Amino acid sequence: MDLKLSNKIAIVLAASKGLGKAIATILADEGATVIISSRSQEQLDATAEEIKKETRRSVTAIAADVSNPAAIESLIKQVADKFGAIDILINNTGGPPFDKFENFDDAAWKKAFDDILLAFARNSRLALPYLKKSDSGRIINIVSGSVKAVLENSVLSTAMRMGVVGMAKMMADEFGPYNITVNNVAPGFILTDRIKHTIPEGKDPDQAIKEKAKNIPLGRIGQPEEFAAAVAFLASEQASYISGVTLQVDGGGSRAIY
Ligand SMILES: NC(=O)c1ccc[n+]([C@@H]2O[C@H](COP(=O)([O-])OP(=O)(O)OC[C@H]3O[C@@H](n4cnc5c(N)ncnc54)[C@H](OP(=O)(O)O)[C@@H]3O)[C@@H](O)[C@H]2O)c1
């Protein structure tokens, strides 16, 4: 299927690794003009080079910390100045720490708010004037399966991402008249560095991943490309009538019925 992305300008945040990188790769492969961002310019340049090798398409790499308002303002301006449009915004960032509720103080809660809910709100607000001018604007938020079913030690992620889900529903309502769709994609257990870092020291990584995957109906951990394919579909012209939803990509792993 041709996703009809060849004349689209797409910003993918937090894209030097993991899910963001896989999303940037598939969007570039589908012909979109892709701008990737994350904190380290060096890492981003290396990622841009890898994507170019894989897709034979150049991507633009602009460093920005999604939690830094000035950096994001500058990123959006640079993209708008250079490409004249923004059609697709992929809101993504690094994940907050895992721990029990009682171990997080006010500073940890404030940081999680700044890094996730406030950052996604700000990015969307800054991109909105350009998305309104697109004939098919897209905002896609990368959240977590924890917005659908309890995930141990994920209170910061769950609380902030439930906020993102609520905000996305409001945005879908308000931006619909501009033909902008707003959706969330919720990864279950997808093999990236974030997941690798949760494996306890001294444990065999393959064994640990097999153990974690044993309750997933498809019997395995997901690959970033499988997750990115769902995001690319939501970014496509074909997904023009899907808005305000949270799509789980988890191999059937969630124990929730709806
Ligand atoms: N993988 C999963 O199974 C899974 C499951 C549930 C939820 N998630 C969520 O999905 C998101 C992406 O996860 P991932 O697995 O792809 O993680 P990852 O492999 O650790 O990659 C994180 C990416 O985010 C960038 N980043 C981190 N903090 C940033 C910031 N403040 N500003 C800009 N870029 C930043 C990193 O680059 P720099 O460090 O260079 O900035 C890197 O490119 C996370 O929020 C994670 O919690 C993932």
The ligand as a Tripos MOL2 file, in Angstrom:
@<TRIPOS>MOLECULE
LIG
   48    52     1     0     0
SMALL
NO_CHARGES

@<TRIPOS>ATOM
      1 N1         10.2980    0.1450   24.1850 N.am      1 LIG1
      2 C1          9.1920   -0.1680   24.8230 C.2       1 LIG1
      3 O1          8.7970   -1.3390   24.8880 O.2       1 LIG1
      4 C2          8.3680    0.8970   25.4860 C.ar      1 LIG1
      5 C3          7.2610    0.5000   26.2450 C.ar      1 LIG1
      6 C4          6.4610    1.4720   26.8400 C.ar      1 LIG1
      7 C5          6.7660    2.8160   26.6760 C.ar      1 LIG1
      8 N2          7.8660    3.1680   25.9490 N.ar      1 LIG1
      9 C6          8.1480    4.6090   25.8390 C.3       1 LIG1
     10 O2          8.4060    4.9780   24.5010 O.3       1 LIG1
     11 C7          9.3680    6.0470   24.4790 C.3       1 LIG1
     12 C8         10.5380    5.6700   23.5790 C.3       1 LIG1
     13 O3         11.1000    4.5010   24.1290 O.3       1 LIG1
     14 P1         12.3420    3.7210   23.4840 P.3       1 LIG1
     15 O4         12.1610    2.3250   23.9160 O.co2     1 LIG1
     16 O5         12.5040    4.0680   22.0570 O.co2     1 LIG1
     17 O6         13.5410    4.3740   24.3290 O.3       1 LIG1
     18 P2         15.1250    4.4520   23.9940 P.3       1 LIG1
     19 O7         15.5430    3.3140   23.1410 O.co2     1 LIG1
     20 O8         15.7530    4.6440   25.3230 O.co2     1 LIG1
     21 O9         15.2630    5.7950   23.1220 O.3       1 LIG1
     22 C9         14.9350    7.0270   23.6920 C.3       1 LIG1
     23 C10        15.2070    8.1380   22.6880 C.3       1 LIG1
     24 O10        14.7610    9.3480   23.2800 O.3       1 LIG1
     25 C11        15.7860   10.3480   23.2050 C.3       1 LIG1
     26 N3         15.5620   11.2350   24.3450 N.ar      1 LIG1
     27 C12        15.5570   10.9130   25.6590 C.ar      1 LIG1
     28 N4         15.2850   11.9930   26.3940 N.ar      1 LIG1
     29 C13        15.1050   13.0270   25.5270 C.ar      1 LIG1
     30 C14        14.8110   14.4040   25.6990 C.ar      1 LIG1
     31 N5         14.6460   14.9600   26.9050 N.pl3     1 LIG1
     32 N6         14.7140   15.1740   24.5830 N.ar      1 LIG1
     33 C15        14.8870   14.6380   23.3560 C.ar      1 LIG1
     34 N7         15.1620   13.3430   23.1420 N.ar      1 LIG1
     35 C16        15.2760   12.5460   24.2250 C.ar      1 LIG1
     36 C17        17.0700    9.5360   23.2390 C.3       1 LIG1
     37 O11        18.1690   10.2270   22.6720 O.3       1 LIG1
     38 P3         19.1430   11.1940   23.5550 P.3       1 LIG1
     39 O12        19.4010   10.4510   24.8350 O.co2     1 LIG1
     40 O13        20.3530   11.3670   22.6930 O.co2     1 LIG1
     41 O14        18.3880   12.4630   23.7530 O.co2     1 LIG1
     42 C18        16.6690    8.3570   22.3500 C.3       1 LIG1
     43 O15        16.7750    8.7110   20.9950 O.3       1 LIG1
     44 C19         9.7980    6.2590   25.9390 C.3       1 LIG1
     45 O16         9.0720    7.3340   26.4710 O.3       1 LIG1
     46 C20         9.4030    4.9690   26.6200 C.3       1 LIG1
     47 O17         9.1200    5.1240   27.9940 O.3       1 LIG1
     48 C21         8.6650    2.2620   25.3640 C.ar      1 LIG1
@<TRIPOS>BOND
     1     1     2 1
     2     2     3 2
     3     2     4 1
     4     4     5 ar
     5     4    48 ar
     6     5     6 ar
     7     6     7 ar
     8     7     8 ar
     9     8     9 1
    10     8    48 ar
    11     9    10 1
    12     9    46 1
    13    10    11 1
    14    11    12 1
    15    11    44 1
    16    12    13 1
    17    13    14 1
    18    14    15 2
    19    14    16 1
    20    14    17 1
    21    17    18 1
    22    18    19 2
    23    18    20 1
    24    18    21 1
    25    21    22 1
    26    22    23 1
    27    23    24 1
    28    23    42 1
    29    24    25 1
    30    25    26 1
    31    25    36 1
    32    26    27 ar
    33    26    35 ar
    34    27    28 ar
    35    28    29 ar
    36    29    30 ar
    37    29    35 ar
    38    30    31 1
    39    30    32 ar
    40    32    33 ar
    41    33    34 ar
    42    34    35 ar
    43    36    37 1
    44    36    42 1
    45    37    38 1
    46    38    39 2
    47    38    40 1
    48    38    41 1
    49    42    43 1
    50    44    45 1
    51    44    46 1
    52    46    47 1
@<TRIPOS>SUBSTRUCTURE
     1 LIG1         1 GROUP 0 **** ****
